[in-house]
Amino acid sequence: MKIGLVGVGKFSDDFIRLFNLHPDVEEVVLADLDENRVKRSMEKHGIKRGFASYEEMLDNAPELDSIAIFTQRHLHGPMIIEALKRGKHVYSAVPIGCTMDEIKDIVELVNKTRLIYMMGETCYYYPCAIYCREQYKKGAFGEFVYGESQYYHDICEMYDDFARSGGEHWQRVAGIPPMFYPTHSIAMTFSAIDQHALKVSCMGLRDDHSDNIYGEDKNDWQNPFSNETAIFRMSGGGVVRINEFRRVGINKPSSYITCFYGDKGAYECSVTKHTFQRGVASGERPYIEDVGGLINTIEYNEDLKNGTIDMTHDPISVKYIEGFAAIQDRERLPKTMRNTPKFSHYNSHPFLVDDFVRAVTSGKLPPNNAWDAARYMIPGLIAHESALKGGELLDIPDLGGAPEDWERITYEHKDNYEDMSKYYEVECMH
């Protein structure tokens, strides 16, 4: 396959490298409005072709069968639609779109053309999400009862990122409603139980900070909220609480599952402490198991074993959210991508790139396809509407699941994680 990547910024740099490394990718082409970015990236990654705009790339490189979109989040929807109309498979950073109409159009186009669309949801491959998804599928939790997940990212930390791409009036874009970017927190829990949301009630925190990002007439969405908390009723009967906070004084992993409860078992997390518990209803003797050896990164476990972590200072520094965790199956990746340099987001990027390439080259549906992406995003749009209405309980439209006759990519489940220990210096705990 040949892929054109648009949006040559800080985040996309690792994806340029990974697409280049994948053995089934013949060529990577770049496009960005900033020609200097394109030139620097071409030199860094050995790219032969670059363009000064998305339109120029689409018009002058018709042989590209795939497009990867890494522009600002509110621009994704129209760009995805344009690529699909031109017969291209599409990978995009999150989210799939920021309006119901955009998302509906994308799902309809994918259904009609059978082109691949995949949303690059990093948290789908976060170790905590993999753990809950695998354990739930095995029946270890029983029936889902309640879960909590969140995305905590203080806006002060993102000033430079927004200013870099948003220009002089970057605050207008930075003030996007938190629930218009909910897919990290939603995907972790929703994907684990394979259910969709039916109803939502959401409350927002009105923000009057001096940076003038949030408030009526201060941003392009008339959005007054920096923080939003939503309660979702799920299709299986359980309840999920989602927090999307952009003004929060906390230093821990930005995206994580706090708790995941079934009627027979439960997972709980506090910073870097991960436990699985079996309750009385399981029919077994109740017990608590430390599963941090599977979920924390190999580097963290090694330093923990050696006593070199200062828990009073920075137990989850960048060092400990780069790299793989034992539960992430590196054996399913092409050999060229198994030992790539560490990157943040718990090294989820190689898995996402491989999913998309496999989907395009096989014609099978990847995880985080158009229907999954819609179910991770639409609940956030309706949640924000609820917050504007003071928490009113609202119904959530559902575009349905993927067609039954469209085969999905599947990966063999590993129960014995010690099989992967040859990649790690730390002993896996299970």
N, C-alpha and C positions, 0 to 999 in steps of 0.2 A: 504494500500500500504506500501511497504518497500522501503526506499530510501538510497542510498549510496552517501555521500557528499565528494567530493575530493577538496582539497585546504583549509586547516584549518588555515586560517589567520585572520587578524583583521576584514575584511569585512564580512566574512562568519559566524562569531560568532553569529550574530543576527539571521541568517537564521537557524542555528542549533537549536537555542532556539525555533523559530517559527514552524519549522517542528515538533519538539517534542511536541509543544502545540496543533497541529491540531488533532482533534478527529479521522480523517480518516487515520492518519499515524500510523502504527503499530510499526515500528522500524526505527531508524536512525543509519547508520553505517558511520564511518569516514575513510579517507585515506589522507596521506600527506607524502612527502619524509622526513620531519622532524618528527621523532618519538616522540620527546619531546612535540611538538605541539599537536600531537594526544593524548598523555597521559594526558596532561593538560586539553584538551577540553573534553575528556571522563569523567574525574573526575568532571569538572565543570557542565556538562549537564547530568550526569548520563547515559552516553552511554556505552553499554556493549561490543561492538566490534569495533576494529580499525585495519587498515592495513598500511604498510609502503610504499605502492605505489598504484597508480591507477590500474595497471595491476594485482597486487596481489589481490586487492579487486574484480575485475571483474572475476578473475580465481577462487577465493575461496568463493565467496558469490553469487552463481548463482540464488538464490531465490530473489535477489533484482529485482524489476520490474522497478525501476527508478533510475536515476543518476542525481545529481546536481553538476555542475562544477563551481568552484570558483578559478581557477588558473589564471596565467597571461593572459592578453587579447589576445595575439598573439598565445596562445596554444589552444584556445577553439575549433577551427574548426576540427582538427584531432581527438581530444578527443570526440567530439560530434559524429563524423562519426563512431568511434570505438564502442561507446555505442549503437548507432542505429543498427549497423551490428550485435550486440549481442542481439538484441531484447529488448532493454531498452528504456523506455520513458526518455526524457532528458530535464532538466532545466539547463540553463547556465546564468551566469552573462554576461553582454554585452562585446563584440559584438558576433554575431553568428559565424563569421569567418573573416579572414583578406585577403582572396583572392577570386576571382570570382569562381575558381574551387571548393574551399571548400564549398562556399555557394550553388552552383549548386548541388553538391553531397548531401548536407544535405536536400535540398528541394526535390530532386528526391527520396531519401531514405524514407522521411516522406510520400511522395505521394504514394510510392509503398507499404510500410509496414503498413501505417495508425497508426504508433506510434506517440505519442505526442512529439513535440519539442516546447519549449517555451523559449524565451529570456527574462530575468528578467530586463526589462527596467523600472527603477524606475520613470523616468519622465512621463511615461504614466499616473501615478497616482498623479503627482504634482497638487496641487489645481488649478493653472492657466490653465493647460492642460485640466483638468476635466471641468472647467468653459467654456472654449472656445469650447470644444467638445460638451457639452450639449447645449449651446446656439446656436451653428451652426446647430445642428440637429433639433432644434426647429424652425429654420428659422430667428432667431433674427438678424443675420448678413446679410441676403440675400445671394447673390453669392459672393464667396471668390475672393478678389482682390489682397491682398498683406499681407505678414506677416514676422516678424523677430523673430528669437529665437537664443539662443547661449548657449555655455558651456564655462565658463571662469574659468580656474583652473591653477594658476601659478605653473610652474614646480618646483620652489624653495620650495613650500609647500609640494611637493611630493617626495623630496629627500629620506626621511626615508622610505617611502613605497616601492619605487623601490629598495633601497639598501637592505631592509629586505628580498626581494624575488629574487633579481637579482644578488646577490653576488658581488665579487670584481669588475666586469666590468659592473655594473648596468646601467651606462650611455648608453651602447650599446642598451639596451632595452627601456630605458626612452625616447630615441629619435624617437619613433614611430611617423609617420606623424599624426598631429592632426586630419585630416580627415579620419584616420583609426579608430577613436573613436568618431563618429559623432552622435551616436544614441540618446543620451540625447536630444540634441538640435533639431534634425530632427524629432524624434518621437512626441514631443509635438505638433508641427504644422501639420505635415503630418497626424497624427491620428485624429486630430480635423476635418479636411476636407475630410478624407478618400480618398485621391488622391495620385498618385505617380509621381515622377519626370521624365521628358522627356529629358531635356537638362541641361547642367551646364557650367558656366564659373567661374573659381576660381583663386584667387590671393594669393600668400604666402609671408610672411615676412621672409627674410633670416636672420638668427640668428648667431651672433658671440660672444655670452656670454662666459665668462671665464670658465663656468662649462663644456664646451666641449660636450654638449649633441646633439646639432644640427649642421649639416654640412656634406658635402660629406666625407666619410670615418670615420665619428665619431659615426655612429650608424648602426644597422643591415639593415636599409632600404635606406641608402645613402640619408637621408632626410635632406634638409637644412632649413626647415621651422619650426618655433615655433608657428606661427599664420597663419591661413588660413581662407579666407572669400569667400564664394560661393554664387552665384546667380542661383537659380533653376527655370526653367519653368515647371509648374505643368500640369498634364493631364487635368485639368479643365480650363486651360488658365491663371490662376493667376501666381504670382511670389513670391518666398520665398527666403529671405536672411538668411544664416546660418553662424555664426562665431564660429570657434573652436580656442581658444586662450590659449597658455601655457606660454606666457610671457606678463603679463598684470598687471598693478598696480591698482587694483580695489578691493573693499571689499563689495560685495553684493551677493545675492544668486548665486551660480555657474551656475545654469541652470534656465532659465526663458524666457518667451515670452515677448518681448518688446512691440510689437504691433500686432494686428490681425484685418485686415480691410476687411469688406464686402462692398457691394454697398449700404447697408441700415443701417448698424450698425458697431461699432468698439469697441475693447478692447485695453487699453493702460496700461502699467506698468512702474513705476519709483521707484525702490528699493522696498518700501512697500506700495506705493500708487497705487491702482487698480481702474480703472474707466471703465464703459460701457457707450457708447454714441450712440444715435440714430440720424441719419442724415436726411436731407430734403427729400431724395429719399424714406424714409420709409413711407411717407404719414402721419406721425404723427408730432406733434410739436417737434422739436429737443430738446434734453435734455441730461444731463450728470448725471450718477448715480455712487456713491461711492460703489463699491462692495468688498472693503477690508475686510468687516466683514465676507464674505464667504471664501475669498482666503487666508488671513493671518491666522496663527495658533491661536488657542484659547488663548494660553499664551500671544501672542503678543497683541491681542485685549484687553485682560484683563489689561495688563500693560499700554496700550495706554489709556484706559478709566481712569485708576488711575493716569496718568501723571508721571509714573515712568521710562519712556524710555528716554535716553539721545540721541536725534537724531544727535547730533554733534559728537558722539563717536562711537557707535556700534549698530545701529538700527536693524541689522540682525545677531546678535550673534547666537552661536550654540543653545542657549536657544530657539530662535524663529524659528528655522528650525527643531526642534524636536517637536513631537506631531502632533495631527490631526488639520485639518481645518474643518470648519463647512460643507463645500461642500463634504467632504469625508464621504461616507455613511458607518458608522461602523456597522449598523444593518445587513448588508449583510455578515459580518464575523461571524465565529463560536464564541460562547460566550466566549470561552477560550482565544480568541485573540482580543477582543474588547477593553480591558483596559490594554494592555501590556505596559511595561515600554517604555518611549519615546525613539525614535531613530531618527537619522537624515534622510535626504531624505524625509522629511515631512511625516514620518510614512507610506511610500508607501510599505514597506516590507510585512506587513501582507496581503495586497491585492494581491501581487504577489504570495506569498506562497499559498494562498487560490485558486487563479486562476489555478495554476498548479495542486494542489491536486484534485480540481473539474474536471479538464480536464482528468486526469489519471483515476479517479474513474468512470467517466461518459462516456468517449470516445469522448466527444465533444471538438471542437477546442477552445483554450483559446485566449484572446487578446495576441498580441505579438507572434503569432504562426510563423512557419517557413517562410511563405509567407510575413507576415508583417515585420518580422525581416530582410528579404532580402531587402525589399523596404526601410528600415531605414538605411541599411549598404552600399549597392551597390552604391548609389549616392555619398557617401563619398569617396569610392575608385576611382571613375571616377573624382571626384572633385580634388583629389590630382594629378591625371594624368594631368588634365587641368592646375593646378598650375605649374607643372614642364614644361609645354609647354607655359608658359607666359600668361595664361588666355584663351587659345583657347576654343571656344565653342564646346562641345562634346556631343554626344548622350549617353543616359544612358540605358543600357540593363535592361529589365524588365522580371522577371520570372513569371509574372502573379499573379492573386489573388488565394486565397484558393479555393479548389473544391467546387462547388455549392451544391453538395450532402453531404457535411460534415457539420453537424449541429454545430453551434457555441454556446458557453455559452453566455447567456444574463442575464442582471440584470435590474430590474425594475428601471426606471428613477424616481427620486424624484424632484417634483417641489416645495414642501413645506418643506424647510430646517428646519423650526421651529419644525417639528416632531422629529428632532434629538437633540433638545435643552436639553433633559433630561440628555444627556451625558456631557453637558458643563455648566460652571458657567457663561460664558459671553452670553449676549443676541445676537442672530444672527441678522444681518442686511440684509434686502432684499427689 
